[in-house]
Amino acid sequence: MLKHNVMVNNQSRTAQAFWLGLGSVVSFIFGLVSTAVLSRILPVSEYGTYRQVLYVYATLQIVFSLGLPRAYSFFLPRLPIEEGRRSVDKINLIFIGAGLLFGVILYIFSGMIAGLLNNEALGPCLRRFSPTPVFLLPVLGLESVMATYRRTYFTVIYVIISRVLNLVCVLSPVIMWHCGAQGAVTGLTVSAAICCCVGLWLERLPFRGVQSRSTSLTAGGIMRYSLPLMWAGIWGIVIKSAPQFFISRRFGTEAFAGFANGFIELPFASMLIGAVAGVLLPEISRLARDEANMGRVLELWRTAFEKSAAVIYPLAVFASVFAEDVILLLYGDKYVGAAVYFRMIVVVNLVRVVPYAPVMLGLGLGKKYALASLVPAAVAVAGEWAATWIADSPVWIAGIQCGALMLHVGMMFYYIGRRTGVGVARLLPWRRCGVLLGLSAGAVMATYTALSMCGLSAGFMRLAAGFVLAGSLYLCVSRMCGISYTSLLRPLLKRRNAD
């Protein structure tokens, strides 16, 4: 067993997934508060500009992060803990250089980007935002470092600190000084600088008391692993950003704001998937050193899929049926039309129940992962560009986007099946998923029909009543069908030795 496996906390994967999930919940709550407040106090055009800044950053971040966030989870489990600190420092130095280049490009080309998105107000906001990447990129690996050394509770500490700072810094200029989108963006930059200091300090805590030594990890080795992931990330961000680009340019900032608020994956689904991914990649990286462990890799993934589906399927069906109530609660009357986008993207959650990337990357399928992202990206761009000419509605663009996301998942299925020698039909528990989906749809539709007959209008009361009634009915019926949710209190991923 590697030395670092002896020295790290011997906590179960469930505990690690719990802390990562809790961090996601905290992040979501603070982000939701910020979004809800800004949506109400900023004019729609100003709010759309603010969201465009985030969109530009998210789009370019994938390019300038060079695929490095995954490198922590791949290399650190394979190295002695004595080399961990120097290895983290080496990756962080690459991040700092990439962040500086990112910021300079944002500043210089801010006007051009504003022109591409057809919004002159975007340019000044991007220039104010340009220092932010150098602060945010070096802390992208914090979660991976903590998951590798099983200190994921530090991730929750960081999330709480960073989100509180972000909330205060973003909302204060808008509420107190009425600075609009430019004030909110300035607040983002200030909070990022403080969070960078906190994150880099926390990142060193797993190595306290450990005699540090030079690392055998080389910059060349890092880049050989991360560059295919960078290309996969580029194609992935093309998939993600294509509808935002076409909608923003073709239909304007107001349509963009509605799409941005509505076309979001089910929050709790993304939290669960992210938590499982954070635990799976280091574990699979350890197991993949020996080809004989392939069965254990697949068992981990199938176990995660079954239990994730048991949580996500009922929530996804409920959110799809009660989409108008959800959007009305979150964003108010101005964005109720965004419910159609919310329904469309929630359907994708029924397929993307568990993270596929950790399995592919842990098995050394980085190049195949990039190819599985390239093809859907091309389909998304071509199809959505055509839709701007053929159809006079952003809904068509959202529909094509959902198809591209489904294609992405399908290709990852195919490559995992080829690598493991297991057919696609055997990779997933299809029968159990069908039962879960059928029971969820029956319980939710029965509840929605009953509330509609009672004349309860859309809003918080119908959402709350629907959640309680549908949840109670579903739990009763699922138990009659032999589905026990008490098993979810047991480890999400069976506890095993880490070696």
Secondary structure, 3 states (H helix, E strand, C coil): CCHHHHHCCCCCHHHHHHHHHHHHHHHHHHHHHHHHHHHHHCCHHHHHHHHHHHHHHHHHHHHHCCCCHHHHHHHHHHCCHHHHHHHHHHHHHHHHHHHHHHHHHHHHCHHHHHHHCCCCCHHHHHHHHCCHHHHHHHHCCHHHHHHHCCCCHHHHHHHHHHHHHHHHHHHHHHHHCCCHHHHHHHHHHHHHHHHHHHHHHHHCHHHCCCCCCCCCCCHHHHHHHHHHHHHHHHHHHHHHHHHHHHHHHHHHHHHHHHHHHHCCCCHHHHHHHHHHHHHHHHHHHHHCCCHHHHHHHHHHHHHHHHHHHHHHHHHHHHHHHCHHHHHHHHHCHHHHHHHHHHHHHHHHHCCCCCCCHHHHHHCCCHHHHHHHHHHHHHHHHHHHHHHHHHCCCHHHHHHHHHHHHHHHHHHHHHHHHHHHCCCHHHHCCHHHHHHHHHHHHHHHHHHHHHHHHCCCCCCHHHHHHHHHHHHHHHHHHHHHCCCCHHHHHCCCCCCCCCC
